[in-house]
Amino acid sequence: MNMNKDKKISVVFFGTPEFSLPFLQELAESEKFDIRLVVTQPDRPAGRGKKPTHPPVKKLAAQLLELPCYQPDRIKEQKVIDKIKSVRADVGVVVAYGQIIPPALLDAFPLGVINAHPSLLPKYRGAAPIQRAILAGEEKTGVTIMLLDEGLDSGPILAQEEIRIAPNETAGSLHDRLATLGSALLRKTLIDWASGAIKPVPQNHSIATYAEPIKKEELNINWQRRADEIVRTIRAFDPWPGAHTFWQGRRLKCYGGNIASVQLMGISPGKVVRLTEDGLLIGTGDGNLVSVSSLQLEGRRKVSAEKFVRGKPNIIGAILG
């Protein structure tokens, strides 16, 4: 389908978390698009009071953009499919929605269903591509815009753009950079796709890798490992959910990990050596030291390493883990 370049592209947008917001904002603010419906997850209990809380996309769509918002429990139900089809949009756009789009909806849009995924597909298909790229020590990643099919992030590629992963990159900083990069790429790609200027490129499935969901046990810092591996663990789970160790029987989350420039011999893995301007120095399995710039003790707020030690000086000399 090649659309008239002067005609607005009508869109159903599927998205839920913070990552989706720049994409929705980009399309909503462009004169090229007519967003007819925003589909997001139902409100969920959150916080200490477990009060029903709107997902980020609902807040943006309803309060700021004044777009119609739909929150079905199950996208596969026929009544839900019928409602989405009834808006007669040209294209579906999926950015971190959280449910699998059923085949009946994949075929419902003349321009198909387009997905923005934060990796250079076919690498890191699946749920946690940002964290997995950092954990693996990748030097680059990026955003892929693709046509959805019935597989897991396996559809043909419409566009890709890569960025370098900085040495001090956290999941939070990479998340934000990829969302900014991807939102602009999505807008351009949708326009080019609608005009017939893009030919989809099939993925090479033989080299595909899978970014499996993060397991709870992966959050626990193993001080017996190499310093570079420990640093990547800390950064991959910063700011959420936070890599942790244990001290005096309580969970202690660590943030801002770096390999320390200080070299000291004979430091046991997990031993807290001292406080420096870079943070709290801790021993590792390869003899190097890791510096941690912020900490959060279970039940307390996140604070700088300096403030933490000021309140709990007995952590110096302790063995963590």
N, C-alpha and C positions, 0 to 999 in steps of 0.2 A: 504493500500500500504506500503510494507516494502522495503526500498531502500537499495542498496548496500552501506555499510558504507564508501567505498572508493570513491563513486561518489559524486560530488558536488551537493548540493541542489540548484536548480534554483528558483529565487525569483522575484516576482513583489512586490515592496514596496510602500504602500500608506501612506502618512503622509504629514503634513504641518507645524506646529508651532515648536517652540524651543524644546518642550517636545519630539518630534520625533527624534531629532538629534542624541542623544547617541545610540539609537536603530539602526538607519541607519549606523552610524559609526561602531558599533560593528559587524554588519553583513558584511559590506564592507571590513573590515580589517581581517576577518576570512577566512582562506583557505577552509573552509567547504561550502562556499556559492558563488553562481554566481548570482549577481543582474542584471537581464536582463532589467528591466525598473523601473523607479521611477515615481510614479503618485502623483501629488500634485495639490493644488488649483491654479487658475489663478493669475497673478499679480494683486494687488489691490492698489488703491490710498492710500498714507500714508504721514504723516508729514504735515507741514503747507502749503507746495506747492502742496500737493495732487498729487505727481508724482507716476506713476505706480512703485510698489516695489515688488521685488521677494520675495516669501515666504521663510522662513529659510531653508526648505528642498531643495528648488531649488538651493539656494546658495551653500549649502554643496554638493549636488549631482553634479552640473555642474562645479563648480570652484575647489573644493578640490578633489572630488572622480572621476571626469570625467565619470559620469554615465549618460546614456540616460534619459531624463526627459520629461514627458508628462503632460500638464496642461489643461485638458478638462473642459469646463464650467459645463457640466452635465454628470456625470458618467453613467447615465441610458440610454443615447442615444446608439442606436445599433452600430453606427460606432465606438463609443468609446469602447464598449464591444468587438467588433471584433478586434480592434487594440490590446487591452490588451491580448485577447486570442491568437493572432498571435505569441506572443513571446514564447508560449508553456512552461510556467514555471511550476515547481512542486507545488509551494505554493504561496498564496498571504499573505502578512503580512500588517496589518493595525495598525497604531499607530497615533491616533488623526488626522485622515485625514480630517474630516469635511463634508463629504457627506456619505449618507447611501449606502452601497454596494448592488447592485441589485441581486436578486436571480440568474440571468443568470451568474453572476460572482462567486457567492458562489459555483456553481457547475462546474466551469471552471478549477479548479486546482485539480490534483490527491490527494494532501495532504490537500485540503480544504483551507479556509481562516482563518488565525490565527490573533487574536487581543490581544494587551497588554492594560490593563485597570488599572488606578491607584486607585484601591480600593480592598478590600477583598470581592469580589462578593460572594453572591448576594446583599451585602450591597453597597449602593451608586452607583447604575446603573445611567447612564445618563451623563449630560454635565459638572457638576462642582463637582466631587467627592473630590478633594483636599480641596476646600474652605468649602464644607459642613462638612467634617470631623472635620476641625478646629472649625467651628462655633458651632458644636454640642458638643465640648469638648471631643472628642474621645481620648482615650489613645493610640490607635494603629490604623494603617492602613496598606496598602501594595500594591502589584501588583498582578494582576491575568492575566495569559495567558490562553486564551480560544479559542474554535472554534466558529467562527461567525455563527449565524443562522439568520432567518428573524426577530427575536425579537430585543428588545433594551438591549444589553449586557446580553442576556439571554442564550447564548450557553453553552455547556458543558465545564467544567474546565479541563485544561491540567496540570496546575501548579500554585501554589501560594507561595508568600513569604511575611511575615509581618515585619514591623518595628514599633518601638515606636515613638509616636509623642512627641517631647520635649516640656517642659512647655513654652519655648520662641519661639516656632516654628512659622514661617510665611509661607504663601502660597508659597513664592518664595523659601525658604530653603527646604520645603517639596517637592515641584516640582522637585528640582534638585536631592534630595536624591532618590526619587522614580524613576526618569529617569535613574540614575546610577544603582540602584538595578534591575530595570526592563529590562534594555538592556542585562545584563549578564544572567538573567533568561530566556529571550527570546531565546538567542543563544543556551543555553543548552537544552531548551525545544524543539526547532525545530529539533535539532539533535536526541534527544530521540524519538520524535514523528515520524520522518522519519524512524527510525530503528525499530519501532513497540514496543518500550519499555514502552509506556504510554497508559493507558486505560482512556478515557475521563470519567469524573464524572459529571452527570447531576446536575444542580443547584437546590436548594430547593426554588422554586418560592414563596412559602407561606411566607417566611421571607424576601423577597426582599424589598429593599428601593430604593427611587429615589432621585438622586441629581439634582434637577431642576436647570435650568439656573439662574444665579444671576440677580436679578431685581435692577433697579436703586435706588429704595427707600431703599433697604437694605444697601446701601453704606452710608446713612446718619446716623451719630452717635446719638443715643438717650441717652442723659446724665441722663435721669430718670431711666434707667435700672441699674441692678447690675454691680459692677465694673468688675467682671469676664466675664460677657457677653460683656461689652464694649471692654475689652482687646481682646477677641476672634474676635470681629468684626474688630478691627484694624488690627490684625494679619492675618485674613483670606483674606484681600484685599491688603496686602503688598507683593510685590511692586505695583501691578496693580489690579484694577484701582485706588485703594486708598480709604479708608474710610474717610468721610469728615464731617465737621461741618460748621457753618457759623459765621463769625465775621465781623462786620461793613458792612454787606450786601454782603460779598465776600466769596466764598467757600474756606475752609481751610482744606487741607488734613493732616491727622495725621498718624504717623508711629512709630513703636517701642513702642507699648503699654505694660505697666506692672502695676500690682496692687502695689501701693506705700507702702513702709514700714512705712511711716509717718502716724500717726493718728491725725486728727483734728476734733473737734466737730462743728456741726452746719454749715457746708459748703454746700451751695446750689448746686444742680446738674448743671453742666456746668460752674461753677465759676472757673476762673483761679486763683489759690492761690499764687504760687510763683515758681521760678526757683530753682531746686536743681541739684546736679551732675547727677541724674538719668533722668532729663528732666523737663518738665513743669507739675506741679501738677494741676489736675482738679477734681472738685467734681462730685460725682455720686449719683444715687438714693438710694443706700443702706448705705450711710454714709462713705464709703471708698473713697480713692483718687486713681486716675489713673495718672501715669506718661507717658508723650509722649516725645520721644527722638528726633524726627525730625518732621518738619512741612513744608508744601508747600502752600503758599497763591496763590490764583487764578491768573494766568498770570506770576508767579514768579517761580524760581527754588526751589527745595527741599533743606532745610538747617537744621543744628542742632538747637535744641531748644535754646541753648545758643546764637547762632548767630541771631536767629529770635528775641529774646527778646532784644538783644543789639540794633537792628535796630528799633524795635517797642515795647518799654517798656510799652506803654499804654495798652498792652494786659493783663498785671497783674491787676487783679480785675475785668476784663470783664466777662460777662456771654455769653458763646458760645451756638450756636444752632439756 
